[in-house]
Amino acid sequence: MNLKRIFGTILTVLGIIGLIYAAVGFIQSSEGYKSLIVFAVLGILFFITGIGLVRTTTDQSK
């Protein structure tokens, strides 16, 4: 079981959820841009970090 790969997958999923939440909030309301920017930035950060962890982690057989 590779903990880094699992953590990367969780971060990627959280990033996708954050980006979807920001996009839906942007479409539905014209107020509260601060929170939308925060969700978008955190979503992008989590997504990129998660993808990076999944890509750079190698599987090691024992």
PDB file with one MODEL, atoms N, CA, C and O in Angstrom:
MODEL        1
ATOM      1  N   MET A   1       0.845  -1.177   0.000  1.00  0.00           N
ATOM      2  CA  MET A   1       0.000   0.000   0.000  1.00  0.00           C
ATOM      3  C   MET A   1       0.894   1.244   0.000  1.00  0.00           C
ATOM      4  O   MET A   1       1.756   1.399   0.864  1.00  0.00           O
ATOM      5  N   ASN A   2       0.685   2.091  -0.940  1.00  0.00           N
ATOM      6  CA  ASN A   2       1.521   3.263  -1.081  1.00  0.00           C
ATOM      7  C   ASN A   2       0.758   4.482  -0.552  1.00  0.00           C
ATOM      8  O   ASN A   2      -0.199   4.937  -1.179  1.00  0.00           O
ATOM      9  N   LEU A   3       1.175   4.998   0.581  1.00  0.00           N
ATOM     10  CA  LEU A   3       0.475   6.078   1.250  1.00  0.00           C
ATOM     11  C   LEU A   3       0.542   7.383   0.465  1.00  0.00           C
ATOM     12  O   LEU A   3      -0.426   8.143   0.448  1.00  0.00           O
ATOM     13  N   LYS A   4       1.664   7.649  -0.179  1.00  0.00           N
ATOM     14  CA  LYS A   4       1.781   8.882  -0.960  1.00  0.00           C
ATOM     15  C   LYS A   4       0.818   8.893  -2.143  1.00  0.00           C
ATOM     16  O   LYS A   4       0.229   9.926  -2.460  1.00  0.00           O
ATOM     17  N   ARG A   5       0.660   7.754  -2.788  1.00  0.00           N
ATOM     18  CA  ARG A   5      -0.238   7.674  -3.936  1.00  0.00           C
ATOM     19  C   ARG A   5      -1.695   7.846  -3.494  1.00  0.00           C
ATOM     20  O   ARG A   5      -2.480   8.493  -4.188  1.00  0.00           O
ATOM     21  N   ILE A   6      -2.055   7.275  -2.351  1.00  0.00           N
ATOM     22  CA  ILE A   6      -3.418   7.430  -1.828  1.00  0.00           C
ATOM     23  C   ILE A   6      -3.667   8.887  -1.444  1.00  0.00           C
ATOM     24  O   ILE A   6      -4.725   9.438  -1.751  1.00  0.00           O
ATOM     25  N   PHE A   7      -2.698   9.514  -0.775  1.00  0.00           N
ATOM     26  CA  PHE A   7      -2.824  10.911  -0.401  1.00  0.00           C
ATOM     27  C   PHE A   7      -2.911  11.803  -1.640  1.00  0.00           C
ATOM     28  O   PHE A   7      -3.668  12.774  -1.643  1.00  0.00           O
ATOM     29  N   GLY A   8      -2.163  11.495  -2.672  1.00  0.00           N
ATOM     30  CA  GLY A   8      -2.240  12.243  -3.922  1.00  0.00           C
ATOM     31  C   GLY A   8      -3.607  12.122  -4.580  1.00  0.00           C
ATOM     32  O   GLY A   8      -4.128  13.097  -5.122  1.00  0.00           O
ATOM     33  N   THR A   9      -4.187  10.930  -4.532  1.00  0.00           N
ATOM     34  CA  THR A   9      -5.524  10.732  -5.083  1.00  0.00           C
ATOM     35  C   THR A   9      -6.559  11.527  -4.303  1.00  0.00           C
ATOM     36  O   THR A   9      -7.456  12.130  -4.893  1.00  0.00           O
ATOM     37  N   ILE A  10      -6.440  11.530  -2.973  1.00  0.00           N
ATOM     38  CA  ILE A  10      -7.368  12.308  -2.150  1.00  0.00           C
ATOM     39  C   ILE A  10      -7.244  13.793  -2.446  1.00  0.00           C
ATOM     40  O   ILE A  10      -8.254  14.487  -2.566  1.00  0.00           O
ATOM     41  N   LEU A  11      -6.020  14.288  -2.564  1.00  0.00           N
ATOM     42  CA  LEU A  11      -5.817  15.701  -2.890  1.00  0.00           C
ATOM     43  C   LEU A  11      -6.374  16.045  -4.262  1.00  0.00           C
ATOM     44  O   LEU A  11      -6.951  17.118  -4.445  1.00  0.00           O
ATOM     45  N   THR A  12      -6.211  15.154  -5.223  1.00  0.00           N
ATOM     46  CA  THR A  12      -6.740  15.395  -6.558  1.00  0.00           C
ATOM     47  C   THR A  12      -8.257  15.482  -6.540  1.00  0.00           C
ATOM     48  O   THR A  12      -8.839  16.366  -7.169  1.00  0.00           O
ATOM     49  N   VAL A  13      -8.896  14.573  -5.827  1.00  0.00           N
ATOM     50  CA  VAL A  13     -10.363  14.588  -5.736  1.00  0.00           C
ATOM     51  C   VAL A  13     -10.841  15.851  -5.027  1.00  0.00           C
ATOM     52  O   VAL A  13     -11.812  16.469  -5.462  1.00  0.00           O
ATOM     53  N   LEU A  14     -10.175  16.241  -3.945  1.00  0.00           N
ATOM     54  CA  LEU A  14     -10.546  17.474  -3.252  1.00  0.00           C
ATOM     55  C   LEU A  14     -10.360  18.694  -4.150  1.00  0.00           C
ATOM     56  O   LEU A  14     -11.163  19.627  -4.106  1.00  0.00           O
ATOM     57  N   GLY A  15      -9.318  18.690  -4.954  1.00  0.00           N
ATOM     58  CA  GLY A  15      -9.100  19.786  -5.890  1.00  0.00           C
ATOM     59  C   GLY A  15     -10.194  19.870  -6.936  1.00  0.00           C
ATOM     60  O   GLY A  15     -10.649  20.963  -7.272  1.00  0.00           O
ATOM     61  N   ILE A  16     -10.618  18.738  -7.450  1.00  0.00           N
ATOM     62  CA  ILE A  16     -11.699  18.719  -8.440  1.00  0.00           C
ATOM     63  C   ILE A  16     -12.994  19.218  -7.812  1.00  0.00           C
ATOM     64  O   ILE A  16     -13.728  19.988  -8.430  1.00  0.00           O
ATOM     65  N   ILE A  17     -13.275  18.784  -6.587  1.00  0.00           N
ATOM     66  CA  ILE A  17     -14.486  19.237  -5.893  1.00  0.00           C
ATOM     67  C   ILE A  17     -14.440  20.746  -5.659  1.00  0.00           C
ATOM     68  O   ILE A  17     -15.444  21.434  -5.847  1.00  0.00           O
ATOM     69  N   GLY A  18     -13.281  21.262  -5.248  1.00  0.00           N
ATOM     70  CA  GLY A  18     -13.137  22.699  -5.036  1.00  0.00           C
ATOM     71  C   GLY A  18     -13.322  23.495  -6.313  1.00  0.00           C
ATOM     72  O   GLY A  18     -13.957  24.549  -6.301  1.00  0.00           O
ATOM     73  N   LEU A  19     -12.776  23.004  -7.413  1.00  0.00           N
ATOM     74  CA  LEU A  19     -12.937  23.704  -8.689  1.00  0.00           C
ATOM     75  C   LEU A  19     -14.382  23.671  -9.177  1.00  0.00           C
ATOM     76  O   LEU A  19     -14.879  24.663  -9.712  1.00  0.00           O
ATOM     77  N   ILE A  20     -15.053  22.547  -8.998  1.00  0.00           N
ATOM     78  CA  ILE A  20     -16.460  22.456  -9.396  1.00  0.00           C
ATOM     79  C   ILE A  20     -17.314  23.380  -8.538  1.00  0.00           C
ATOM     80  O   ILE A  20     -18.209  24.051  -9.051  1.00  0.00           O
ATOM     81  N   TYR A  21     -17.044  23.420  -7.230  1.00  0.00           N
ATOM     82  CA  TYR A  21     -17.794  24.296  -6.332  1.00  0.00           C
ATOM     83  C   TYR A  21     -17.598  25.764  -6.715  1.00  0.00           C
ATOM     84  O   TYR A  21     -18.554  26.540  -6.706  1.00  0.00           O
ATOM     85  N   ALA A  22     -16.375  26.144  -7.050  1.00  0.00           N
ATOM     86  CA  ALA A  22     -16.097  27.521  -7.451  1.00  0.00           C
ATOM     87  C   ALA A  22     -16.789  27.852  -8.769  1.00  0.00           C
ATOM     88  O   ALA A  22     -17.312  28.954  -8.934  1.00  0.00           O
ATOM     89  N   ALA A  23     -16.796  26.909  -9.703  1.00  0.00           N
ATOM     90  CA  ALA A  23     -17.437  27.159 -10.998  1.00  0.00           C
ATOM     91  C   ALA A  23     -18.952  27.297 -10.847  1.00  0.00           C
ATOM     92  O   ALA A  23     -19.561  28.181 -11.449  1.00  0.00           O
ATOM     93  N   VAL A  24     -19.555  26.426 -10.046  1.00  0.00           N
ATOM     94  CA  VAL A  24     -20.999  26.510  -9.826  1.00  0.00           C
ATOM     95  C   VAL A  24     -21.353  27.801  -9.102  1.00  0.00           C
ATOM     96  O   VAL A  24     -22.335  28.457  -9.448  1.00  0.00           O
ATOM     97  N   GLY A  25     -20.571  28.166  -8.112  1.00  0.00           N
ATOM     98  CA  GLY A  25     -20.804  29.422  -7.400  1.00  0.00           C
ATOM     99  C   GLY A  25     -20.631  30.628  -8.283  1.00  0.00           C
ATOM    100  O   GLY A  25     -21.354  31.612  -8.129  1.00  0.00           O
ATOM    101  N   PHE A  26     -19.694  30.579  -9.203  1.00  0.00           N
ATOM    102  CA  PHE A  26     -19.483  31.691 -10.132  1.00  0.00           C
ATOM    103  C   PHE A  26     -20.655  31.840 -11.089  1.00  0.00           C
ATOM    104  O   PHE A  26     -21.046  32.959 -11.422  1.00  0.00           O
ATOM    105  N   ILE A  27     -21.213  30.736 -11.528  1.00  0.00           N
ATOM    106  CA  ILE A  27     -22.331  30.780 -12.470  1.00  0.00           C
ATOM    107  C   ILE A  27     -23.614  31.232 -11.770  1.00  0.00           C
ATOM    108  O   ILE A  27     -24.402  31.974 -12.357  1.00  0.00           O
ATOM    109  N   GLN A  28     -23.832  30.801 -10.540  1.00  0.00           N
ATOM    110  CA  GLN A  28     -25.095  31.062  -9.865  1.00  0.00           C
ATOM    111  C   GLN A  28     -25.187  32.426  -9.196  1.00  0.00           C
ATOM    112  O   GLN A  28     -26.292  32.952  -9.058  1.00  0.00           O
ATOM    113  N   SER A  29     -24.087  33.015  -8.780  1.00  0.00           N
ATOM    114  CA  SER A  29     -24.199  34.282  -8.066  1.00  0.00           C
ATOM    115  C   SER A  29     -23.196  35.295  -8.587  1.00  0.00           C
ATOM    116  O   SER A  29     -22.145  34.958  -9.132  1.00  0.00           O
ATOM    117  N   SER A  30     -23.569  36.550  -8.393  1.00  0.00           N
ATOM    118  CA  SER A  30     -22.667  37.623  -8.798  1.00  0.00           C
ATOM    119  C   SER A  30     -22.006  38.262  -7.582  1.00  0.00           C
ATOM    120  O   SER A  30     -21.217  39.195  -7.731  1.00  0.00           O
ATOM    121  N   GLU A  31     -22.317  37.775  -6.379  1.00  0.00           N
ATOM    122  CA  GLU A  31     -21.728  38.306  -5.152  1.00  0.00           C
ATOM    123  C   GLU A  31     -20.782  37.280  -4.537  1.00  0.00           C
ATOM    124  O   GLU A  31     -20.809  36.103  -4.895  1.00  0.00           O
ATOM    125  N   GLY A  32     -19.958  37.735  -3.623  1.00  0.00           N
ATOM    126  CA  GLY A  32     -19.081  36.825  -2.891  1.00  0.00           C
ATOM    127  C   GLY A  32     -17.911  36.322  -3.702  1.00  0.00           C
ATOM    128  O   GLY A  32     -17.593  35.133  -3.667  1.00  0.00           O
ATOM    129  N   TYR A  33     -17.271  37.211  -4.429  1.00  0.00           N
ATOM    130  CA  TYR A  33     -16.131  36.790  -5.240  1.00  0.00           C
ATOM    131  C   TYR A  33     -14.943  36.351  -4.404  1.00  0.00           C
ATOM    132  O   TYR A  33     -14.120  35.558  -4.862  1.00  0.00           O
ATOM    133  N   LYS A  34     -14.844  36.863  -3.173  1.00  0.00           N
ATOM    134  CA  LYS A  34     -13.717  36.466  -2.323  1.00  0.00           C
ATOM    135  C   LYS A  34     -13.733  34.962  -2.061  1.00  0.00           C
ATOM    136  O   LYS A  34     -12.710  34.293  -2.208  1.00  0.00           O
ATOM    137  N   SER A  35     -14.873  34.442  -1.680  1.00  0.00           N
ATOM    138  CA  SER A  35     -14.938  33.011  -1.383  1.00  0.00           C
ATOM    139  C   SER A  35     -14.740  32.176  -2.644  1.00  0.00           C
ATOM    140  O   SER A  35     -14.135  31.105  -2.591  1.00  0.00           O
ATOM    141  N   LEU A  36     -15.244  32.658  -3.771  1.00  0.00           N
ATOM    142  CA  LEU A  36     -15.045  31.918  -5.022  1.00  0.00           C
ATOM    143  C   LEU A  36     -13.575  31.875  -5.405  1.00  0.00           C
ATOM    144  O   LEU A  36     -13.083  30.852  -5.880  1.00  0.00           O
ATOM    145  N   ILE A  37     -12.876  32.977  -5.201  1.00  0.00           N
ATOM    146  CA  ILE A  37     -11.443  33.011  -5.504  1.00  0.00           C
ATOM    147  C   ILE A  37     -10.683  32.067  -4.580  1.00  0.00           C
ATOM    148  O   ILE A  37      -9.767  31.370  -5.015  1.00  0.00           O
ATOM    149  N   VAL A  38     -11.063  32.045  -3.307  1.00  0.00           N
ATOM    150  CA  VAL A  38     -10.403  31.154  -2.351  1.00  0.00           C
ATOM    151  C   VAL A  38     -10.613  29.700  -2.746  1.00  0.00           C
ATOM    152  O   VAL A  38      -9.659  28.921  -2.757  1.00  0.00           O
ATOM    153  N   PHE A  39     -11.867  29.316  -3.075  1.00  0.00           N
ATOM    154  CA  PHE A  39     -12.140  27.945  -3.474  1.00  0.00           C
ATOM    155  C   PHE A  39     -11.417  27.586  -4.769  1.00  0.00           C
ATOM    156  O   PHE A  39     -10.916  26.470  -4.913  1.00  0.00           O
ATOM    157  N   ALA A  40     -11.362  28.522  -5.706  1.00  0.00           N
ATOM    158  CA  ALA A  40     -10.687  28.240  -6.968  1.00  0.00           C
ATOM    159  C   ALA A  40      -9.180  28.055  -6.767  1.00  0.00           C
ATOM    160  O   ALA A  40      -8.585  27.134  -7.327  1.00  0.00           O
ATOM    161  N   VAL A  41      -8.572  28.923  -5.976  1.00  0.00           N
ATOM    162  CA  VAL A  41      -7.124  28.826  -5.745  1.00  0.00           C
ATOM    163  C   VAL A  41      -6.784  27.546  -4.977  1.00  0.00           C
ATOM    164  O   VAL A  41      -5.832  26.847  -5.325  1.00  0.00           O
ATOM    165  N   LEU A  42      -7.563  27.238  -3.931  1.00  0.00           N
ATOM    166  CA  LEU A  42      -7.319  26.009  -3.191  1.00  0.00           C
ATOM    167  C   LEU A  42      -7.566  24.774  -4.055  1.00  0.00           C
ATOM    168  O   LEU A  42      -6.838  23.787  -3.954  1.00  0.00           O
ATOM    169  N   GLY A  43      -8.587  24.830  -4.899  1.00  0.00           N
ATOM    170  CA  GLY A  43      -8.860  23.709  -5.794  1.00  0.00           C
ATOM    171  C   GLY A  43      -7.716  23.472  -6.758  1.00  0.00           C
ATOM    172  O   GLY A  43      -7.306  22.332  -6.975  1.00  0.00           O
ATOM    173  N   ILE A  44      -7.199  24.542  -7.337  1.00  0.00           N
ATOM    174  CA  ILE A  44      -6.072  24.418  -8.262  1.00  0.00           C
ATOM    175  C   ILE A  44      -4.836  23.894  -7.530  1.00  0.00           C
ATOM    176  O   ILE A  44      -4.125  23.027  -8.038  1.00  0.00           O
ATOM    177  N   LEU A  45      -4.589  24.429  -6.329  1.00  0.00           N
ATOM    178  CA  LEU A  45      -3.430  24.000  -5.545  1.00  0.00           C
ATOM    179  C   LEU A  45      -3.524  22.522  -5.185  1.00  0.00           C
ATOM    180  O   LEU A  45      -2.556  21.783  -5.364  1.00  0.00           O
ATOM    181  N   PHE A  46      -4.671  22.080  -4.680  1.00  0.00           N
ATOM    182  CA  PHE A  46      -4.846  20.675  -4.326  1.00  0.00           C
ATOM    183  C   PHE A  46      -4.741  19.779  -5.552  1.00  0.00           C
ATOM    184  O   PHE A  46      -4.124  18.715  -5.497  1.00  0.00           O
ATOM    185  N   PHE A  47      -5.337  20.203  -6.646  1.00  0.00           N
ATOM    186  CA  PHE A  47      -5.332  19.397  -7.861  1.00  0.00           C
ATOM    187  C   PHE A  47      -3.912  19.199  -8.382  1.00  0.00           C
ATOM    188  O   PHE A  47      -3.504  18.077  -8.681  1.00  0.00           O
ATOM    189  N   ILE A  48      -3.170  20.287  -8.487  1.00  0.00           N
ATOM    190  CA  ILE A  48      -1.798  20.201  -9.010  1.00  0.00           C
ATOM    191  C   ILE A  48      -0.905  19.388  -8.072  1.00  0.00           C
ATOM    192  O   ILE A  48      -0.090  18.586  -8.528  1.00  0.00           O
ATOM    193  N   THR A  49      -1.059  19.597  -6.760  1.00  0.00           N
ATOM    194  CA  THR A  49      -0.260  18.839  -5.799  1.00  0.00           C
ATOM    195  C   THR A  49      -0.588  17.353  -5.850  1.00  0.00           C
ATOM    196  O   THR A  49       0.311  16.513  -5.820  1.00  0.00           O
ATOM    197  N   GLY A  50      -1.872  17.030  -5.927  1.00  0.00           N
ATOM    198  CA  GLY A  50      -2.283  15.628  -5.991  1.00  0.00           C
ATOM    199  C   GLY A  50      -1.788  14.935  -7.243  1.00  0.00           C
ATOM    200  O   GLY A  50      -1.296  13.808  -7.180  1.00  0.00           O
ATOM    201  N   ILE A  51      -1.917  15.600  -8.381  1.00  0.00           N
ATOM    202  CA  ILE A  51      -1.429  15.019  -9.638  1.00  0.00           C
ATOM    203  C   ILE A  51       0.085  14.828  -9.572  1.00  0.00           C
ATOM    204  O   ILE A  51       0.609  13.817 -10.039  1.00  0.00           O
ATOM    205  N   GLY A  52       0.782  15.797  -8.993  1.00  0.00           N
ATOM    206  CA  GLY A  52       2.234  15.677  -8.860  1.00  0.00           C
ATOM    207  C   GLY A  52       2.641  14.502  -7.993  1.00  0.00           C
ATOM    208  O   GLY A  52       3.592  13.791  -8.318  1.00  0.00           O
ATOM    209  N   LEU A  53       1.926  14.286  -6.884  1.00  0.00           N
ATOM    210  CA  LEU A  53       2.238  13.145  -6.025  1.00  0.00           C
ATOM    211  C   LEU A  53       1.975  11.819  -6.727  1.00  0.00           C
ATOM    212  O   LEU A  53       2.770  10.886  -6.614  1.00  0.00           O
ATOM    213  N   VAL A  54       0.871  11.735  -7.444  1.00  0.00           N
ATOM    214  CA  VAL A  54       0.544  10.484  -8.129  1.00  0.00           C
ATOM    215  C   VAL A  54       1.568  10.191  -9.229  1.00  0.00           C
ATOM    216  O   VAL A  54       1.981   9.045  -9.403  1.00  0.00           O
ATOM    217  N   ARG A  55       1.976  11.223  -9.969  1.00  0.00           N
ATOM    218  CA  ARG A  55       2.903  11.012 -11.077  1.00  0.00           C
ATOM    219  C   ARG A  55       4.311  10.657 -10.615  1.00  0.00           C
ATOM    220  O   ARG A  55       4.971   9.820 -11.231  1.00  0.00           O
ATOM    221  N   THR A  56       4.780  11.286  -9.532  1.00  0.00           N
ATOM    222  CA  THR A  56       6.183  11.092  -9.135  1.00  0.00           C
ATOM    223  C   THR A  56       6.386   9.906  -8.199  1.00  0.00           C
ATOM    224  O   THR A  56       7.522   9.481  -7.988  1.00  0.00           O
ATOM    225  N   THR A  57       5.318   9.369  -7.640  1.00  0.00           N
ATOM    226  CA  THR A  57       5.455   8.230  -6.737  1.00  0.00           C
ATOM    227  C   THR A  57       5.563   6.950  -7.549  1.00  0.00           C
ATOM    228  O   THR A  57       4.717   6.654  -8.393  1.00  0.00           O
ATOM    229  N   THR A  58       6.617   6.202  -7.277  1.00  0.00           N
ATOM    230  CA  THR A  58       6.807   4.949  -8.003  1.00  0.00           C
ATOM    231  C   THR A  58       6.337   3.778  -7.159  1.00  0.00           C
ATOM    232  O   THR A  58       6.402   3.821  -5.930  1.00  0.00           O
ATOM    233  N   ASP A  59       5.868   2.738  -7.817  1.00  0.00           N
ATOM    234  CA  ASP A  59       5.466   1.514  -7.124  1.00  0.00           C
ATOM    235  C   ASP A  59       6.695   0.675  -6.853  1.00  0.00           C
ATOM    236  O   ASP A  59       7.504   0.435  -7.749  1.00  0.00           O
ATOM    237  N   GLN A  60       6.832   0.234  -5.629  1.00  0.00           N
ATOM    238  CA  GLN A  60       7.984  -0.590  -5.255  1.00  0.00           C
ATOM    239  C   GLN A  60       7.472  -1.941  -4.782  1.00  0.00           C
ATOM    240  O   GLN A  60       6.642  -2.024  -3.877  1.00  0.00           O
ATOM    241  N   SER A  61       7.968  -2.978  -5.394  1.00  0.00           N
ATOM    242  CA  SER A  61       7.612  -4.336  -4.989  1.00  0.00           C
ATOM    243  C   SER A  61       8.535  -4.783  -3.862  1.00  0.00           C
ATOM    244  O   SER A  61       9.706  -4.406  -3.807  1.00  0.00           O
ATOM    245  N   LYS A  62       7.984  -5.588  -2.970  1.00  0.00           N
ATOM    246  CA  LYS A  62       8.803  -6.092  -1.854  1.00  0.00           C
ATOM    247  C   LYS A  62       9.075  -7.554  -2.028  1.00  0.00           C
ATOM    248  O   LYS A  62       9.746  -8.160  -1.194  1.00  0.00           O
TER     249      LYS A  62
ENDMDL
END
